[in-house]
């Protein structure tokens, strides 16, 4: 190596190592062949270390790393040896029976649910029908009350003093054939037909008198017709007719007898 080549090598090394380039006198000394004394100091530049340098390295070289990973192929093969075992036919049949039992249970559960739902619907239907019947009965009752109020208003609207005489009951033997009502000079004879007699014996009620009367005390003579009653005296029944009211007199003939006519006749009076 000649002198010029050695000089260029020193310059390149100085550039690489950060050495200061020699000035003119130094070069002159080198050219003259004298060996100069050179003091070289290498200082490391203090830089702020960044966080996550590894992540920065991976991010900057991710293309290279992906390329290297794509070249890897990991294939694992497991090799085993097995043996065939014969199954008992009874186990298969037991499994079939278990499946059939499970299916039957499901069917029973479904049918039970359907039955319960049907019973619930029937109960709801019956309750609906009962409610409709109750509503109908309430409607009919309300309409009946309206009709009765109309009749009562019509019956009591033009109130005047009146008297109504009713007959109830009749003895089984020696029954009178008719009833005779007498007040002052007025005589009213009311015959009783066989049908009316039978109805009275069974608890029926017959009206024999309904007229307007004076609002005062009245005394009616009650007599009876028939072979056993021809010679019997009439029975007095006192009645007080109130003004603008309807007086009802009910004659009960159930215990009537020709031997004791006065004690057998019972009278009940009320007014409206």
C-alpha positions in Angstrom: 0.0 0.0 0.0 1.5 3.3 -1.0 1.4 6.5 0.9 -1.8 7.8 -0.8 -3.7 4.7 -0.2 -2.8 4.7 3.4 -3.9 8.3 3.8 -7.4 7.5 2.3 -7.7 4.5 4.7 -7.0 6.8 7.7 -9.6 9.3 6.5 -12.3 6.6 6.0 -11.5 5.2 9.5 -11.7 8.6 11.0 -15.0 9.2 9.4 -16.4 5.9 10.6 -15.1 6.4 14.2 -16.1 10.1 14.3 -12.5 11.2 14.6 -11.7 14.8 13.7 -10.0 15.2 10.3 -6.4 16.3 10.6 -5.6 19.8 9.7 -3.0 20.9 7.3 0.0 20.7 9.7 -1.0 17.2 10.7 -1.1 16.1 7.2 2.2 17.7 6.5 3.7 15.7 9.4 2.2 12.6 8.0 3.6 13.2 4.6 7.0 13.9 6.2 6.9 10.5 7.8 6.7 11.6 11.4 4.2 9.8 13.4 1.8 12.2 15.2 0.1 11.6 18.5 -3.7 11.4 18.0 -6.1 11.4 20.9 -9.5 9.9 19.9 -12.6 10.0 22.2 -15.8 8.1 21.4 -18.9 9.4 23.1 -22.3 7.9 22.9 -25.1 10.2 22.1 -27.7 10.2 24.8 -31.1 9.7 23.3 -34.5 9.3 25.0 -35.4 5.6 25.0 -38.9 5.1 23.6 -41.4 2.8 25.2 -42.4 -0.5 23.6 -39.4 -0.8 21.4 -40.3 -4.4 20.8 -43.7 -3.5 19.4 -42.1 -0.8 17.3 -39.7 -3.4 15.9 -42.5 -5.8 15.2 -44.6 -3.1 13.6 -41.8 -2.0 11.3 -40.9 -5.6 10.3 -44.4 -7.1 10.2 -44.2 -7.8 6.5 -41.0 -9.8 6.9 -42.3 -11.7 10.0 -45.6 -12.5 8.2 -43.6 -13.8 5.3 -41.5 -16.0 7.5 -44.6 -17.3 9.4 -46.4 -18.2 6.1 -43.5 -20.5 5.3 -44.1 -22.5 8.4 -46.4 -25.4 8.3 -47.2 -27.4 11.5 -48.9 -30.7 10.8 -49.6 -33.1 13.6 -50.8 -36.6 13.0 -52.0 -38.9 15.7 -52.0 -42.6 15.0 -53.9 -45.0 17.2 -55.0 -48.6 17.0 -58.4 -49.7 18.0 -60.4 -52.9 18.4 -63.9 -53.9 17.4 -66.2 -55.1 20.1 -69.5 -57.0 19.5 -72.6 -55.5 21.1 -75.3 -57.6 22.8 -78.6 -57.5 21.0 -80.4 -57.1 24.3 -78.7 -53.8 24.9 -80.0 -52.5 21.6 -83.5 -53.8 22.4 -83.3 -52.2 25.9 -82.3 -48.9 24.2 -85.3 -49.2 21.8 -87.6 -50.0 24.8 -86.2 -46.9 26.7 -86.9 -44.7 23.6 -90.4 -46.2 23.3 -91.1 -45.5 27.0 -89.8 -41.9 26.7 -92.0 -41.4 23.6 -95.0 -42.9 25.5 -94.4 -40.5 28.4 -94.2 -37.6 26.1 -97.5 -38.7 24.5 -99.2 -39.1 27.9 -97.9 -35.7 29.0 -99.3 -34.1 25.8 -102.6 -35.8 26.3 -102.8 -34.8 29.9 -102.1 -31.2 29.0 -104.8 -31.4 26.3 -107.2 -32.9 28.7 -106.5 -30.2 31.3 -106.9 -27.5 28.7 -110.1 -29.0 27.5 -111.5 -29.2 31.1 -110.5 -25.6 31.6 -112.2 -24.6 28.4 -115.3 -26.6 29.5 -115.3 -24.9 32.9 -115.0 -21.5 31.3 -117.8 -22.4 28.9 -120.0 -23.6 31.7 -119.2 -20.4 33.7 -120.1 -18.3 30.7 -123.4 -20.2 30.2 -124.2 -19.8 33.9 -123.3 -16.1 33.7 -125.6 -15.7 30.7 -128.4 -17.5 32.6 -127.9 -15.2 35.6 -128.0 -12.2 33.3 -131.2 -13.5 31.7 -132.8 -14.1 35.1 -131.8 -10.6 36.3 -133.3 -9.1 33.1 -136.5 -11.1 33.5 -136.7 -10.1 37.2 -136.2 -6.5 36.4 -138.9 -6.6 33.7 -141.3 -8.4 36.1 -140.7 -5.7 38.7 -141.6 -3.1 36.1 -144.8 -4.9 35.2 -145.8 -5.4 38.8 -145.1 -1.7 39.5 -147.3 -0.8 36.5 -150.1 -3.0 37.8 -149.8 -1.7 41.3 -149.9 1.9 40.1 -152.9 1.1 38.0 -154.5 -0.8 40.8 -153.8 1.9 43.5 -153.8 4.9 41.2 -157.5 5.7 41.7 -157.9 4.5 45.2 -161.4 4.3 46.7 -162.8 2.5 49.6 -163.5 -1.1 48.7 -164.0 -4.5 50.2 -162.8 -7.9 49.0 -163.9 -11.2 50.6 -162.0 -14.3 49.9 -162.7 -17.9 50.7 -160.0 -20.5 51.5 -160.3 -24.2 52.4 -163.3 -26.6 52.6 -164.1 -29.6 54.9 -163.9 -33.0 53.3 -167.4 -34.1 54.6 -170.7 -32.2 54.6 -169.2 -29.4 52.6 -171.5 -26.4 52.0 -172.8 -26.0 48.4 -172.6 -22.2 48.5 -172.1 -19.1 50.7 -174.6 -16.4 51.6 -173.5 -12.9 52.5 -176.0 -10.5 54.1 -175.7 -6.9 55.1 -178.8 -5.0 56.1 -181.3 -5.7 53.3 -178.7 -6.9 50.7 -178.3 -10.6 50.3 -175.6 -12.2 48.0 -175.6 -15.9 47.3 -172.5 -17.4 45.8 -172.8 -21.1 44.7 -169.7 -23.3 44.7 -169.3 -25.7 41.8 -167.8 -29.1 42.3 -164.6 -27.9 40.6 -164.3 -24.9 42.9 -165.0 -27.2 45.9 -162.2 -29.5 44.9 -159.8 -26.6 44.4 -160.6 -25.1 47.8 -159.9 -28.5 49.4 -156.5 -28.6 47.8 -155.5 -25.1 49.1 -157.0 -22.8 46.5 -158.5 -19.4 47.1 -161.8 -18.0 45.7 -163.1 -14.5 45.5 -166.8 -14.2 46.4 -167.2 -10.4 46.9 -165.5 -7.2 45.6 -167.4 -3.9 45.8 -167.0 -0.3 46.7 -168.3 0.3 50.3 -168.7 3.1 52.6 -165.7 3.9 54.9 -167.3 2.7 58.2 -167.8 -0.4 60.3 -169.7 -3.2 58.5 -171.2 -6.4 59.9 -171.7 -9.2 57.4 -173.9 -12.3 58.1 -172.1 -15.3 56.6 -174.4 -18.3 55.9 -174.0 -21.5 53.9 -176.3 -23.5 51.6 -176.8 -27.3 51.6 -178.8 -30.0 53.3 -176.6 -30.0 56.4 -176.5 -26.2 56.6 -180.1 -25.2 55.9 -181.1 -24.9 59.6 -177.8 -23.4 60.8 -177.8 -19.7 61.8 -175.6 -17.2 60.0 -172.3 -16.1 61.5 -171.5 -12.5 62.1 -168.2 -11.1 60.7 -167.4 -7.5 61.7 -165.3 -5.5 59.2 -164.0 -1.9 59.4 -163.5 -0.4 56.0 -160.9 2.4 56.0 -161.2 5.4 53.7 -159.4 5.2 50.4 -158.1 1.7 51.2 -158.9 -1.8 50.0 -159.9 -4.1 52.9 -159.4 -7.8 52.4 -161.3 -10.4 54.4 -160.2 -14.0 54.2 -162.7 -16.7 55.4 -161.0 -20.0 56.2 -163.5 -22.9 56.0 -161.1 -25.7 56.6 -162.3 -26.5 60.1 -165.9 -25.7 59.4 -168.5 -28.2 60.7 -172.4 -28.1 60.9 -172.2 -28.9 64.6 -169.9 -26.0 65.5 -170.1 -23.4 62.7 -169.2 -20.5 64.9 -165.9 -22.0 66.1 -165.0 -23.5 62.8 -165.0 -20.3 60.8 -161.8 -18.2 61.0 -161.5 -14.8 59.5 -158.4 -12.7 58.8 -158.5 -9.0 57.8 -155.8 -6.8 56.2 -155.7 -3.6 54.2 -153.8 -2.0 51.3 
